[in-house]
Amino acid sequence: DYVGTGMIGENTVPIRSCALDFAIDGTPFLATQLNNYGAVSGFIEFQKFNGTSWELSGNTLPVKFEEFDVKSTFFAIGSDNIPQILYSDGNNSFKASVRKLVGSTWEFTGDIGYSNNIATYASLSSDIDSEGIIYSTYIDADDTVNVKRYIGNAWQDMSSPSVGINSQSKIAIADDNTPYILIWHYTDSGRSN
C-alpha cells in the first residue's frame, strides 16, 4: 500500500535519486534529488510524513551536477532528530559536503567540500551513532575508500583502505556505535568485503 498522499512523484520534474530514513519517534523522512537528465543543476527536496500526507520540511537545497552522470542522495537522522544530508557538491569541485537542517535552512556541517578529492556519487554513504557523531564514507579519484567522522566541530580521517576501480561502499553504525563498512568491487566480479 502507498503511505499517504502528496508524494514527490507528482512533481513534474524527474526524480534523479531518493533516500528514506526515520526519526527517533518513527517519523519517515524522504530526500529526493530532482532535475532533468543531462541538466547540470537541480535541487534536493526534503519531506516528512505527517501521518496523512508528505509535506516539505525546510527549504529546497540547490545542487550542481556533472552532465549525464547518475547521482545519489544520502542522509541520516541522529538522536537529536536533525537530518544531515551528504552529497557530492558540484559548487565545490564535486567534493563531499554535509548539510544539516536548522529550522528551514540547510547549514554546512564542518568544512565545505571536506574531501581531499572528488567524491564519487555512487560511493557516498553516511550514518550517525547514538552520541551524534556523523560518519561518512566515499571513494575518491584515487579509488580509495575514505572514512571520516565529524567530532569536535571538525572532520577527522579514519582508515582508508585501497580498493579497485568502480567500487562502491556503504557505512552503517551498530547499536554499540561500532562502524561497519561494506565495499563491493565491479573489477572483482562484483564481490563484496
C-alpha positions in Angstrom: 0.0 0.0 0.0 1.1 3.6 -0.6 1.9 5.6 2.5 0.0 8.9 2.4 -0.7 11.2 -0.4 1.2 14.1 -1.9 4.2 12.0 -2.9 7.1 13.7 -4.6 6.3 11.6 -7.7 3.5 14.0 -8.5 6.2 16.6 -9.3 6.7 17.4 -13.0 10.5 17.4 -12.6 12.1 13.9 -13.0 13.4 12.3 -9.8 17.1 11.5 -10.1 17.5 9.7 -6.8 15.9 9.4 -3.4 16.6 8.1 0.1 14.4 7.2 3.1 15.1 7.3 6.8 13.3 7.5 10.1 13.5 9.9 13.1 13.7 8.6 16.6 10.0 9.0 17.0 9.4 6.9 13.9 8.5 9.7 11.6 9.5 8.9 8.0 11.6 11.4 6.1 12.3 11.4 2.3 15.1 13.2 0.5 14.7 13.5 -3.3 17.1 14.9 -6.0 15.2 16.3 -8.9 16.4 17.6 -12.3 16.2 16.7 -15.9 18.7 14.1 -17.0 21.6 15.9 -18.7 21.0 19.1 -16.8 23.8 20.5 -14.7 21.7 21.9 -11.9 18.8 20.8 -9.8 17.7 20.6 -6.2 17.1 18.3 -3.3 13.7 18.4 -1.6 13.3 17.1 1.9 9.9 15.9 3.1 8.4 14.3 6.2 5.3 12.2 6.6 2.8 13.9 9.0 0.6 10.9 9.4 -1.6 11.6 6.4 0.5 13.1 3.7 4.0 14.1 2.8 5.0 17.7 3.4 8.1 19.8 2.6 10.5 20.2 5.6 12.9 23.1 5.2 13.9 25.0 2.0 14.9 23.2 -1.2 18.7 22.7 -1.5 20.1 23.8 -4.9 22.8 21.4 -6.2 25.0 21.3 -9.3 25.6 18.1 -11.2 28.1 16.7 -13.7 26.3 16.4 -17.0 24.7 12.9 -17.7 26.2 11.5 -14.5 24.0 9.3 -12.3 23.6 10.8 -8.8 22.7 9.6 -5.3 21.5 11.2 -2.2 22.3 10.1 1.3 21.1 11.4 4.6 20.9 10.3 8.2 18.9 11.4 11.3 20.6 11.4 14.7 19.2 11.2 18.2 18.6 14.9 18.1 16.2 14.4 15.1 18.3 16.8 12.9 18.7 15.5 9.4 22.2 15.5 7.8 22.5 15.3 4.0 25.7 14.1 2.4 26.2 14.8 -1.3 28.9 15.4 -4.0 29.0 19.2 -4.1 29.2 20.5 -7.7 29.6 24.0 -6.4 32.8 22.9 -4.7 34.7 20.8 -7.3 32.4 17.8 -6.6 33.9 17.2 -3.2 31.8 15.8 -0.4 29.8 18.2 1.7 27.3 17.6 4.5 24.5 19.9 5.5 22.1 19.9 8.4 18.6 21.2 8.5 18.3 24.0 11.1 14.8 25.4 11.1 14.1 25.8 7.4 17.7 26.5 6.3 20.4 24.0 5.3 23.7 24.8 7.0 27.1 23.2 6.3 28.4 20.7 8.9 32.1 21.4 9.1 34.2 22.4 6.2 32.6 22.9 2.8 33.8 20.3 0.4 35.7 18.5 3.1 37.0 15.5 1.0 40.5 15.7 -0.4 39.4 14.9 -4.0 36.2 14.4 -6.0 33.8 12.2 -4.0 32.2 9.6 -6.3 28.4 9.8 -6.1 27.9 6.0 -6.2 30.0 5.5 -3.1 28.7 8.2 -0.8 27.2 6.9 2.4 26.6 8.3 5.9 25.3 7.3 9.3 25.1 8.8 12.8 25.8 7.0 16.1 23.9 7.3 19.4 26.3 10.0 20.5 25.5 12.2 17.5 28.9 11.5 15.8 28.4 11.6 12.0 30.3 9.1 9.9 30.8 9.4 6.1 32.4 7.2 3.5 33.2 7.9 -0.1 35.5 6.8 -2.9 37.7 9.5 -4.4 39.5 9.9 -7.7 42.3 7.7 -6.4 39.9 4.7 -6.0 40.4 4.8 -2.2 37.6 4.4 0.4 37.8 7.4 2.7 36.1 7.2 6.1 35.7 10.3 8.1 33.8 11.2 11.3 32.6 14.6 12.5 33.6 15.2 16.1 34.8 18.3 17.9 33.5 20.6 15.1 35.9 19.0 12.6 36.0 16.1 10.1 38.6 13.5 11.2 40.2 10.9 9.0 39.8 7.3 9.9 41.1 4.3 7.9 41.3 4.5 4.1 41.6 1.0 2.5 42.6 0.9 -1.1 40.0 -0.7 -3.4 39.5 -1.3 -7.1 38.2 0.9 -9.8 34.4 1.4 -9.9 33.9 0.2 -6.4 31.1 1.3 -4.1 30.8 1.5 -0.3 28.2 1.7 2.4 28.6 2.5 6.1 26.3 1.6 9.0 26.6 2.1 12.7 25.8 -0.8 15.1 24.0 -0.3 18.4 27.3 -0.3 20.3 28.5 2.6 18.0 30.9 0.4 16.0 31.1 1.5 12.4 30.9 -1.2 9.7 31.8 -0.7 6.0 30.6 -2.8 3.1 32.7 -2.5 0.0 31.9 -4.2 -3.3 34.1 -4.3 -6.4 33.0 -4.2 -10.0 36.5 -5.2 -11.0 36.4 -8.3 -8.8 33.4 -10.0 -10.3 31.2 -7.8 -8.1 32.4 -9.5 -4.9 31.8 -7.7 -1.6 34.0 -7.3 1.5 
